[in-house]
Amino acid sequence: MPSKSEALFARAQNILPGGVNSPVRACKSVGCEPVFIERARGSRMWTVDGQELLDFVMSWGPMLLGHADPAVEAAAVAALKHGASFGAPCPAEVELGELIRTIMPGMEMVRMVSSGTEATMSAVRLARGYTNRAKILKFDGCYHGHSDGFLVAAGSGVATLSIPGTPGVPDPIANLTLLAPYNDLAAVEAQFKAHGADIACVIIEPVAGNVGLIEPAAGFLAGLRALCTQYGALLIFDEVISGFRAALGGAQARYGVTPDLTTLGKIIGGGFPVGCYGGKREIMAHIAPSGPVYQAGTLSGNPVAMAAGLETLGQLAKCDYAGLEARTKAFAEELAGILRAKGQDIVLNQTASLFTLFFTKTPVTDYATSKTQDSAKYGSFYRQMREFGVNLAPSGYECAFTSFAHTEADLELALAAARKVQL
């Protein structure tokens, strides 16, 4: 008799393409079917079959306080009692915008949207409208959502499933996206020398998170800042993953480089479907109704998400980031050591509360080196860890995330599970 998850997945495949609403969830690259989640709290999730899972996906990053944080939950419920959606301004959107600006001073003005993808596509439209240029430059393997121009050499599910990057994207649109390897400043400079007058913006995950975790090399982000300033292009930091994770103030605070525009995702709404983009006042003034660049959304500034975000960011401002980073580093290093003791080639990339274990002997510094990993070996590791009660990303091209809800006992449980793995 099939489990409840198996039965649900069978039903889902008759109504949802591939049985899922986001491709990586199908678990194809790790050689198994997904489990369906019934509820989550703190560092744990429970499947519809009652299995308890220690979670290191954390909704792909935003649950930095843990799942269903009681205070965030209370704030959202209180807001919901006054209405789920107004389609009109509400006080909390002003308060949240002001709080984001306090934490990330480079975001002098902010526009709320409903997802990270909406934030990045809107930021690029703004950059094009502000500069009156058409081309954008992105980096191999960096994922900025599924807007047409971003699917050229994209990471995340595109990399996981080995999907060609541009089916459905007309060539004229794809041709407006220029590429460079991550961490290769000389390649970026060459693109500017060839196309500088046409480049509206450089968009980058300042800490790459969608080909596994990759940190920027020393001077790389500062070099991008200098090139954009030199050629009159805007620098956009996609901090949907790194925002409030790499540091409270994001990667821009951690590495001391201020972009022209920043995009943020669902962490600003405590995990609700929300995002925002913002930056220098002079640039943001070009967004309608202040300026001619149009962007709108009925759910932008949703009152429930704004209330949850205010509580989330308010708590994060008081959290011990250094302590969480130290615990994450020690845990990830011990986990890597367990696998190496089993004869595995492991490269560990870790920063703040993010890490990736690459099954390779090649140092991973860009998309090309990320692709040297043994995906089959990762799949076996994933399946066994899930069987032992530990939930990891169902792709070797993603990050693992700890949270302030993960205890030392949780981390020991995960290490004990890893010791049982046979590879």
Residue, then its C-alpha position, 0 to 999 in steps of 0.5 A: m500500500p502506498s504511503k500518503s506522500e506517494a498517493l499524493f504525488a500520484r494525484a499531483q502528477n495528474i493535475l500539476p506539471g511533474g507533480v510539483n509547483s516548483p521543479v527541484r521539489a520533484c527530487k528527480s536529481v536525487g533519485c526519489e519521490p518527494v515527501f509532502i509536508e503537513r506542518a513545521r515548527g522550529s527546526r523540524m518538519w513533519t510529513v503527511d506520514g508522520q515522519e519527523l525531519l530535522d530541516f536544513v532547507m528552511s524554505w530555501g533560506p528565509m526561516l532564519l528564526g525557524h519555522a512558525d516562530p510564535a511571535v511572527e505567527a502571532a503578528a501575522v494572525a493579528a494582522l489577518k484578523h483585520g483583513a487578508s488583502f486591501g489593495a491599498p496602502c497600509p501602515a505596516e508597509v511604511e514601517l517595514g520599508e523604514l526598518i529595511r532602510t535602517i538595516m541596509p542604508g543603501m536602500e534609501m527607497v524601497r518598493m514592495v512586491s510579492s516575490g524575489t523574481e518580481a523584485t529582480m525583474s523590476a530592478v532590471r526594468l528600472a535599470r534599463g529605464y534609468t540608463n536608457r540601455a538594453k543589455i544586462l550582465k549576469f554570471d554563469g549559474c547565478y539564478h535571479g528567478h524565472s524572468d526571461g532574460f535571467l534564464v540564460a546560464a541560470g543555476s538552481g533548478v535549471a542546473t539541477l535538471s540539466i534544462p537548456g536555459t532558454p526554451g520559450v525565451p525569444d532570441p532577441i531577449a536572450n541576446l540582451t543578456l551578457l555572461a561572465p564566470y562568477n569570480d572572474l573580474a577580467a571577463v567582466e572587464a572584457q564585456f564592458k570593453a566590448h559592450g560598455a555603452d549598452i550595459a544597463c546593469v550588472i546583476i549578481e548574487p553577491v554570495a552565489g547560492n544557486v550553484g551551491l554556496i560560493e563566496p566572492a573572491a577577495g576584491f571581486l565585488a569591489g571590482l564590479r562596483a568600480l567597473c559599473t561606476q566607470y561605465g555608468a551601469l548600475l550594480i544590482f545585488d540580488e540578496v534574496i538568499s544572502g539578505f539578512r543571512a550573510a549578515l544582518g545587513g546582507a552581503q553588502a554589509r559583510y563585504g563592505v560594497t554598496p550596490d545601486l539597487t538591492t533585491l530581497g525575498k521572502i525573509i522580509g515577510g517572515g516566509f510569506p510570499v513577498g519581496c522588495y527592491g530598493g536603492k538610491r533615491e535618485i534611481m528609485a524616483h524613476i519608478a511610477p508614479s514618481g517617474p516613467v518606469y511602470q511596475a505595479g501589484t495588487l498584493s504589493g505591501n500585503p498587510v499580513a506579510m508586512a506584519a510578519g516581516l516587521e516582527t521577523l526583522g525586529q527579532l533578527a536585529k537582536c540575534d547573535y549572528a556571530g554565535l550562529e556562524a560559529r556553530t554552523k562552521a563547526f557543524a559543517e566542518e565536522l559533517a565534511g570530516i565524517l564524509r571524508a573519513k568514509g573515503q569521499d572527496i568533499v569540498l566544503n564552502q561555508t559562510a555565515s549560516l549557509f554551507t554546501l558539501f560538494f562531492t568533488k576534489t576540485p575547489v568550487t569557485d564558479y559554476a564550471t567547478s561546481k559542475t565537477q561534483d558527483s551528483a549521483k553520490y550526493g543523491s545517495f547521501y540525500r536519500q539516506m539522510r532523509e531516511f534517517g530523519v534529516n532534510l537536505a536540499p534535493s539538489g547538489y546545486e543548493c545550499a544548506f541553511t541553519s537557523f537560530a532555532h537549531t540547537e546543539a542537540d539538533l546538530e548532533l542528531a544530524l552528525a549521528a545520521a551522517r555517521k550511519v550513511q554508507l557511500 
